[in-house]
Amino acid sequence: MTRETRLHCISAPAAAAVVAEATRPGDTTHTVRQDGEHVVIGYHDPRFPMDVAEWAHANGHAHDAQAAEVIVNVQLGW
């Protein structure tokens, strides 16, 4: 079963940058897509959305609170 979580970015261009970086061609288990200022992250391995959120924060595309929210949600299984 693939789960999804959402990362709120600082802008739509920031979300696009995250999607461009995190897209894995051919990987249908771990996916990213843009929804305005959000990145919708589909995952099977919980490390994937945590890595995406951490990268987005480290590169100025998401605030620390939004990245932390993704990490907490994944750890809690939401």
C-alpha positions as CSV (number, residue, x, y, z in Angstrom):
1,M,0.0,0.0,0.0
2,T,1.4,3.4,-1.0
3,R,0.8,6.2,1.5
4,E,0.8,9.9,0.8
5,T,1.8,13.0,2.7
6,R,2.0,16.7,1.8
7,L,4.8,19.2,2.2
8,H,3.8,22.9,2.2
9,C,6.6,24.9,0.4
10,I,7.2,28.6,0.5
11,S,5.9,29.1,-3.0
12,A,4.7,27.3,-6.1
13,P,8.1,27.7,-7.8
14,A,9.7,26.2,-4.6
15,A,7.4,23.2,-4.8
16,A,8.3,22.8,-8.5
17,A,12.0,22.7,-7.5
18,V,11.3,20.0,-4.9
19,V,9.4,17.9,-7.4
20,A,12.2,18.3,-10.0
21,E,14.8,17.2,-7.5
22,A,12.8,14.3,-5.9
23,T,11.3,12.8,-9.0
24,R,12.6,9.2,-9.6
25,P,11.9,8.2,-13.2
26,G,10.4,4.7,-13.4
27,D,9.8,4.5,-9.6
28,T,6.0,4.1,-9.1
29,T,6.3,3.4,-5.4
30,H,7.9,6.7,-4.4
31,T,6.4,9.6,-6.3
32,V,6.1,13.4,-6.0
33,R,3.7,15.8,-7.7
34,Q,2.9,19.4,-7.3
35,D,-0.4,20.8,-6.1
36,G,0.1,24.6,-6.0
37,E,2.5,25.4,-3.1
38,H,2.3,21.7,-1.9
39,V,4.3,18.7,-2.9
40,V,2.3,15.5,-2.6
41,I,4.7,12.7,-1.7
42,G,3.7,9.1,-2.3
43,Y,5.8,6.5,-0.5
44,H,6.2,3.0,0.6
45,D,9.5,3.5,2.5
46,P,9.0,6.3,5.1
47,R,12.6,7.5,4.6
48,F,11.6,8.9,1.2
49,P,9.3,11.7,2.4
50,M,11.6,12.5,5.3
51,D,14.5,12.9,2.9
52,V,12.4,15.0,0.5
53,A,11.3,17.3,3.4
54,E,14.8,17.6,4.8
55,W,16.2,18.4,1.3
56,A,13.4,21.0,0.8
57,H,14.2,22.7,4.1
58,A,18.0,22.6,3.6
59,N,17.6,24.2,0.2
60,G,15.2,27.0,1.3
61,H,12.1,25.6,-0.3
62,A,10.2,24.8,2.9
63,H,10.2,26.2,6.4
64,D,11.5,24.0,9.2
65,A,8.0,23.7,10.7
66,Q,6.6,22.3,7.4
67,A,9.4,19.9,7.0
68,A,9.1,18.8,10.6
69,E,5.3,18.2,10.1
70,V,6.0,15.8,7.3
71,I,8.6,13.9,9.4
72,V,6.2,13.7,12.4
73,N,3.2,12.6,10.2
74,V,5.3,9.8,8.6
75,Q,6.6,8.6,11.9
76,L,3.0,8.5,13.3
77,G,1.8,6.8,10.2
78,W,-0.7,9.5,9.1
